Amino acid sequence: MRDNSADYRAIFLGDLPLMDARAPVEFSKGAFPTAINRPLMNDIERQKVGTCYKMHGQQAAIELGHRLVSGATKADRIEAWAAFARANPNGYLYCFRGGLRSQITQQWLKEEAGIDYPRVLGGYKAMRTFLIETTEAAIGECDFVIVGGMTGTGKTEVLAQLDNAVDLEGHANHRGSSFGKRATPQPGQIDFENRLAIDLLKRRAAGGEAFVLEDESRMIGSCSLPLPLHQGMQRFPLVWLEDSLEGRVERILRDYVIDLGAEFIALHGAEVGFPAFAERLQQSLANIVKRLGGERYQRLALLMDQALAEQARSGSVDLHRAWIEGLLGEYYDPMYAYQRESKAERIEFAGDQQAVVEYLRTRKQRA
């Protein structure tokens, strides 16, 4: 049998398969990208055992656990573990702290299925701590630069052309603005943080020490940037991306109308997908009604409704340009102009997409 392991770095760098023996409710709150939930106890059983532990102590709780997970229930769970172990001979199992639950799972696999399967020492808690420390270490030790710019300048496109870019919005499955929600859901907060940490770990293991990030607020949709990263982004140097109003309108039309509509239709079919897309667009505008003000909101909402009606009727997206241009000129641009002014001393370069990409590539070489 391979030894039990506390080499969390090797586990994450190798994308090793992980069998999570925690209860489903624990797994749903946060896990690791390669983990599959194969619990020792379900949520109800775990709750009963936990109550017993508080009232009567560890031994009584263990005895209750063995009674709850016995017979056919025990056999089914061992078979699920065995199937995972056979399919993933290079993997590991873990529970919350690497204690009793993973030890019992490991023991039953050996006794009942004849499989020696290693566990992660320290369990979920130790691996999670390792990833938090990984992110904090990267922020303290690496060189970061931020790509800023007005809404619609194509900051994400710049990142896509750089091999040292860390895509925060990609990890959050959100485009970052009030209109940035995608057709598919965002990851949970802990899952988002774990994905980001593993990305940084792999990039540093490959020799990377200089990274490019897109300028973000603390929240990317429902995902919150780790506090040390958000604080760092208030002092990292900035590169400012510029583009014409026309170019920005066309990019937003593509990203937030054409592509988002296609996402919904691909996911739900045209009959359900288009109305769901239209509702999402209308709700995104409604979400900023207080910041827009009532009159401006009503005017832009009417333009959006007319554009959606025409798109539904003929497939044309031309009318969407009116509300996009209005939203940029009356809302986003004044806000971003103020931000640019407040961050001016940190801006080390400004230019169009080609110039910014070239600058960041040569900057990385210098770094």
N, C-alpha and C positions, 0 to 999 in steps of 0.2 A: 504494500500500500504506500502511496505517496504520503509524505508527512503533512500533518496539519500546518497551516501557514499563517504567518503574520506579515508576510511580504506584500502589503497592499499595493505598493508601486507596481510590482510585477503583475499582480492580478489585473489592475486597470490598464496597464500598458499592453498586456496580452489579450484584452477583451475576453478574459476567461469566463466561461459559463458559471453562473451562480444560482444555487437553489436556496431560496429564502424560506426558512421554516417558521417565520413569524405568522401571526394571524392575518387574514386578509385586510382588516382595518388598519393594521400597522403598515402593511405593504402599500396600501392605497395612499398613505400620507407621504410616502417617499421611499424610493428604492434606487437601484443602480441599473444602467442601461442594459446590461446582459443578464439581469436577474429575472427568474421566474418564480412565482409564489407557489410553493408546495408545502402548505402549513402542517405542523404537528397537531395544532388545535384550531378549530374554527373560532369565530368571534364569540359565540355564546359559551363555548367550552372554556375559552381563555378567561372570559369574565367570571365564570363560576369558580375556576381555579384561583383567580386573583382574589376573589372575595373570601374564599376558604383560607388562603394564605394569610390575609389580614386578621381573620378571626381565630384561626386555629394553628397557624404556623406552617413551616415548609413541609414537614413530613406528611401532614394531613392533606396538604395541597397536592403533593406528589401522588399520594394514594388515590385521591379523587381524579386526578388527571389520567391515571392508569385505568380507572373504572370507566371514565367517559370515552377514552380512546381504546377500545378493546373489540374483540370479535371481528365482525365484518368491516367495521369502520377502520380498525387498525390495519387489517389486511389490505383494504383499498388504498390507504395512505402509503403503506410500505411499497405497494405495487407502483404507485405514482412516483415515489422516490427512486425506485429501482429503474423504472423506465427512463427517468431523467439521467441517472448515473450511467446507464448503458449508452444513452445517446450522447452523453457529454463526459467521456472518461477523463478529460483534462480539467474538469470543473471542481468547484468546492461548494459546501453547504454552510449556511450560517443562520444564527438567530439574532436576537437583539444584542446581547453582550457576549456571545460565544460561550454561553453557559449551559444550563440544564437542557433546554429544548434541543439545541443542536447536538448535545452529547447523546440524548435519548434517540434522536433521529439517526445518528451515526451508529449507535449500538444496535437498534432494531434492524437497520439495513444489513449489518454484519450477521446478526443472529438469524434473522428470518429470510434474508435474500442472498446471503453469502457474499455480500459486496462490501469491500473496504473502501469507504469514500471519505476523503479528508474534509475537515471543516476549517473555517476561518477563525483563528484565535482572536478574541476581542469582538467578533461579530459585527453587526451593522454599525453599532455605536463607534467602534474604533475606525472602521472604514470611512464613515461619515466625517469623523474628526480629521482623519488624514486628508480628505478632499477639501475641507474648509481651510486647513493649514496650507494645502497646495496652492489655493487661490491667493491667500494672504502672502505667501512667500513670493509668488510671481509678481504681485503688485509692488512689493517692497524691493525686489531685486532686478526686475526687467525694465526695459525702456518702452514706454507707450506713447503713441501720438494719436490724437483724435481728429477724425474728419467731420467738420461741421459744415453748415451751409443752409440756405433757405429750403423750405419744403419743396420737394420735387426736383432738386438738383441732381439726384442720382447717386447719393452717398453709398447706397448698397451696391450699385454697379461698380463703383470704385473698389470697394472691398473685394468684389468677385474677381477682380483682375490682379489681386495681390496674394502671394502665397503665404504672407505673414499676417493676414487679417483674421481677427477673431469676430465671428458673426454673432453678436449678442441677440439680434432680432431673430436669426435662424434658430438659435437655441431656445428662444422664447416662443417661437412660432407666431410671431406678431410683427407687423411692420412699424410699430413704435409710435404712431400718431393716433389721434382720436379716431381716425378711419382705418386703423391698422389691423383690426381683428380679422382673422382668416376664416375660411369655411370650416376648418378642422380645429378642435380645441387646443388650448395652450397646455403645456405640461404643468404639473403642480410645482409649487415654489421650490421644494427640496430637489425634485427631479431636474429642474432648470439649473439650480446651483451645481448639482452633481455633474451634469453634462458639460457645463462651462469649465469646471475644475479638471475634468478628464481631458478636455480639449487642450487646456493650458499645459497639463502634465505631459501629454504626447508631444506637443510642439517643443517644449523645453527638452524633452528626452532626445528629440531629433536635432537639437542644437540651437533652436530658436531662442533668442533673448530680446528681440525687438518686435513689438506688435502694434498693429493698427486697429483702432476701434472706431465705430460710428458714434457721434455725439448722441447721448441719450439722457432723458430725465431719469429719476430714480426708478420709476415704474415703466416697464414695457408691457402694456396691457395689464394683466393681473400678476405678472412676474416682477419681483423687486430685485434690483441689482444688489449683490452683496455690499454691505455698508462700506468696507474698505475700498472696494472698487469704485463705488459712487463718489466717495471722498477723494480718491485719487484722480478721478476724471474732472474734478474741479481745479486741478493744478497742472494736469498733463498739457504739453504743448498742443496747439491746434493748427490744422491745415484747413483753409476755408475754400469750399467748392462753389464755383459760380456757374450760372447758366442763364439764358434769356427767359423771360416770362413765357414766351411761346413754347420753348423747349420744356419748361417745367409743367405747363398745362398738358402737353402731349404725354409726358411721362406719367403724370397722375392719372390721366384718362386711361392709359394702358394698364397701370398697376391696380388702380382702385375701382375701375369700371370693367374694362375688357377682361383682364386676367382674373379678378375676383369673381365676376359673373361666371366665367368658365369653370372656376373651382367649384362653385355651388352646383352648376349644372352637371359637372363630372361626378360629383358626390351624390346628388339626389335625382338627377334626370331633369329635363327641361321643364316639365309640368310643375314640379315642386321647387326645383332649383332656382329658377328665375324669380318667382315671388319671394323666396327666402333671401336671395341676393338684394332685391329691391328693399325689403324690410330692413336688412342690415345697413344699407346705405342711408336710409331715412333715419334709422335709430342713431347712427354715428353722428349725423348732423344734430339731431335732437339732444344728444349728450352734451353738446357745447352751447345750448341755447342761452344759458345764463351769461356766458362769456361773449356771445355774439350780440345779445340784446334782442328784444322781441321783434322790432321792426325788421332788422337785418335778417334774423332767422326766418321770419315769414316770407320775405322776398326770396331768399336763397332756397328755402324749402319748396316754394312754388316752381322755381326754375328746375329743381331736381325732379319734382313730380312730373313735370312736362317732359323732361328728358327720358325718364323711365317709361312713361306712357308711349313715347315715340319709339323707344328701343324695343318695347314689347310688341308694338304694332309692325314695325318695319325692319327691326334689327339695327337701325342706324344709331350711332352713339354721338353724333355731331352736337346735339343740344346739350350734352353734359358739359361742354367747354364753358358754357355761360356761368353755371354755378361754381365750377372749379376756379375760373378766373376771378370771380367775385370773392370767393373764400380766401384765395391767396392775397389779393390786393387789399381787402378790407380787414382781414383777421390775421393770417399767418405772417405776412411780410412785415407789418409793423412790429409784431412780437419778436420775430427773428432779427430784425434790424436793431432792436434794443439789445438783444442778446449778443449780437456781433460787437456792438459798441462796448458792452460790459466786459467782453472777453478779448478786446483788441490787443492788449499787451501780451497775450499768450499766442497770438496768431503769428506763425513763423513763415507762412507761405499762403498765397491765394491765387487761384487760377481756374481755368475750365477743366473738364474731366481729363483730357489728355495730359495737360500740364501737371495736374495734381497726381495722377498715376505715375508719371515719369519722376516727379519729385520724390514721391514716397518710395519708389524703387531704389533710387540713388541714395536716399536718406538711410534706407535699411543697410545698404552696402557700407555707408560711412559709419553707421552705428556698430 
